Amino acid sequence: MKSDEFIDITTEHCPMTFVRVKLKLEEMEAGQTLTVRLSGGEPLENVPQSLKDENYFFTTPEADGDCFKMVVTKPKS
């Protein structure tokens, strides 16, 4: 799936992982998609849960080498 934007948060630590994703999403237009590259462990647990809590649509994180990738869609309103 081709997305509009990309962010790599593999070097970030919680809670900054979700903060970085949220800030990036705020820069984007409604309906655009963001590919997020994240590490396992806390980021893999916390980022999807935080996105769910804020009603974002996203794909299930998939393995990408030693990291994971997921695609988030910014809601239209």
C-alpha positions as CSV (number, residue, x, y, z in Angstrom):
1,M,0.0,0.0,0.0
2,K,1.4,3.4,-1.0
3,S,1.0,6.1,1.6
4,D,1.2,9.9,1.5
5,E,3.8,10.3,4.3
6,F,6.4,8.2,6.2
7,I,7.8,8.4,9.7
8,D,10.5,6.2,11.3
9,I,10.2,6.2,15.1
10,T,12.5,3.2,15.7
11,T,14.9,5.4,17.6
12,E,12.3,7.0,19.9
13,H,11.2,5.8,23.3
14,C,7.7,5.8,24.8
15,P,5.8,8.1,25.2
16,M,7.6,10.0,22.5
17,T,6.7,7.3,19.9
18,F,3.1,8.3,19.9
19,V,3.8,12.0,20.3
20,R,5.9,12.0,17.1
21,V,3.2,10.1,15.2
22,K,0.4,12.4,16.4
23,L,2.4,15.5,15.5
24,K,3.0,14.1,12.0
25,L,-0.7,13.3,11.6
26,E,-1.6,16.8,12.6
27,E,0.4,18.2,9.7
28,M,-1.4,16.0,7.2
29,E,-4.7,16.5,5.4
30,A,-7.8,14.5,6.2
31,G,-7.9,11.2,4.4
32,Q,-4.2,11.0,3.9
33,T,-2.2,8.0,5.0
34,L,1.0,7.7,7.1
35,T,3.3,4.7,7.1
36,V,4.9,4.3,10.5
37,R,8.0,2.3,11.1
38,L,8.4,1.3,14.7
39,S,10.3,-1.1,17.0
40,G,8.8,-4.0,18.9
41,G,8.1,-4.0,22.6
42,E,6.5,-0.9,24.1
43,P,6.1,1.0,20.9
44,L,4.4,-1.9,19.2
45,E,2.0,-2.2,22.1
46,N,1.5,1.5,22.9
47,V,1.3,3.2,19.5
48,P,-1.6,1.1,18.1
49,Q,-3.4,1.4,21.4
50,S,-3.1,5.1,21.5
51,L,-4.2,5.4,17.9
52,K,-7.2,3.2,18.7
53,D,-8.1,5.4,21.7
54,E,-8.1,8.4,19.5
55,N,-10.3,6.7,16.8
56,Y,-7.6,6.5,14.0
57,F,-7.9,3.8,11.4
58,F,-4.7,1.7,10.9
59,T,-3.5,-1.5,9.6
60,T,-2.2,-4.3,11.8
61,P,1.5,-3.8,12.3
62,E,3.5,-6.2,10.0
63,A,7.1,-7.4,10.5
64,D,9.6,-5.5,8.4
65,G,13.0,-7.0,9.1
66,D,13.8,-6.3,12.7
67,C,11.1,-3.6,13.0
68,F,7.4,-3.3,12.1
69,K,5.3,-1.1,9.7
70,M,1.8,0.0,9.9
71,V,-0.3,2.5,7.9
72,V,-2.5,5.1,9.6
73,T,-5.3,7.0,7.9
74,K,-6.1,10.5,9.2
75,P,-9.9,10.7,9.7
76,K,-11.9,13.0,7.5
77,S,-13.4,14.8,10.5
